[in-house]
């Protein structure tokens, strides 16, 4: 049976290479391959989700770098990620992915936003591009579709370059959803202050860099990022 399937697959590949497939047959093969790849991707995610619900992920959850913090002004859940607390080179990255899935799976069924704080991060907090690519590719469409805004607070030249590269070549679907903000108070037009729980080091850095009050939210009929 396996030999028959393999022979069929090799035969199809040979016909594609030598051009003997008709256009209709070629398109059927193309869409069949897409369906199979999509099925494999969904199957992989479901397996990871089952593991996320059963495995001990305290190694990651105890760090406190990823959590939900209230809702924005449109009632959408806010997911906070503190870059400084993510030990990219001293953590089991597979467990990190499992914890991300465990936390976000129930959230991404509807609209949500992410606030990423790049405050005081270093190279020790930066995962590899390949890992970021793997994570993005394994997450199903609902993660991208229902993400309505991705705020990067205290960006640096590195984050701006990485954001441009990532959203241009790997994740163009979210390019218009990414917003770089120079300080925490710039978030308050989209997220009420009492809905945003962040570590003290972020606000201390923010005040030292930008002053105590430096941003006056615009009061008009315009709404936050949607």
Buried (B, 14 or more C-beta within 10 A) or exposed (E): EEEEEEEEEEEBEEBBEEEEBEEEEBEEBEEEEEEEEEEEBEEEBEEBBEBBEEEEBEEBBEBEBBBBBBBBEBEBBBBBBBBBBBEBEEBEBEBBBBBBBBBBBEBBEEBBBBBBBBBBBEEEBBBEEEBBBBBBEBBBEEBBEBBBBBBBBBBEEEBEEBBEEBBEEBBEEBEEBBBBBBBBBBBBBBBBEEBBEBBEBBBEBBBEEBEEEBBEEEEEEEEBBE
